[in-house]
Every structure is written in C-alpha cells, then in structure tokens.
C-alpha cells in the first residue's frame, strides 16, 4: 500500500512471545498525519495506563465473543 502525503499508518508487530513493536509509515513524516501517528506510537510504547486501557478493551471484546 502506498501512502499519500496526507496519510500515515501505525504498523504493529507481535512476536511469538507477545512482545509488541510499533512502527510508523507516512507519506510525509513531518506532516500532521505522520506526527499524530508518531505521538500515538510513543504513547503505546511508554504510557502504562494507556497500555492497560487498550488491554482492557481487548479483553472486553474477547469476553463479548465468548458469550
């Protein structure tokens, strides 16, 4: 997929151990979309409260599917 200058994407990679790495792809890394994705990537990797919130959301989705 080729990104336009006004587009950016987070790329999440999960290995066998469950470790997550986050990368950013952007048509213009210095543009607003690239900057937003970069900020989200940093928050994903460094903010433990944000990580816990995401895990709660994922676990909630799993519980809904099991019901």
N, C-alpha and C positions, 0 to 999 in steps of 0.2 A: 504494500500500500504506500503510495506516495502522498506525502502531506503537503498541503498548500502553505504559503507563508503565514496565514492566519489560523493554522491548525497546529495542535500538539497532542501528544498521547503519552500516557503512562504505560510502561511495559513492566509487568510483574512476572517474576520468575520464581517458582517454588521448587526447591530440590527435594530429593528423597527424604531428607531429614526434616522437612517442613520449614527450612530457612527461606525467607523471602528476600529477594533483592528487587530494587526499583530502579528503572531507567526511564529517561525522558527522551522522546523523539519529537523533533519540531522542525517545521519548515523554516522558522526564524527563531532561533533560541533566545534572542534578545527582545523579541516581540512579546506582547501581552499574553498570548496563549502559552508560549514557552515558559514565561516567568511564572504563570499560575501553576503549570504542571510541575515546575521545579520546586515551588513552595509546597505543594501537596506532597511531593516525593520526600522532601526534608521532614515534613510533619509525620509522614508514615514511618520513617526510619527513626526519628528521635523523640516523638511525643508518646510516652507510655499510656497516657489517658486516652489519646486518640486511637492507639492500637487496641486497647481494651474495649473501647466503644465499637470498633469495627468487628472485633471477635464476638461481642455480644449480639451484634446484628446478624452475623453469620450463623451463630448457634441458634438464634431465634428462627432463622429461615430453615435450619435443619429440623428443628422441633415441629414446625408447621408441616413439613414434608412427611414426617414420621406419623402424624396424626391421621 
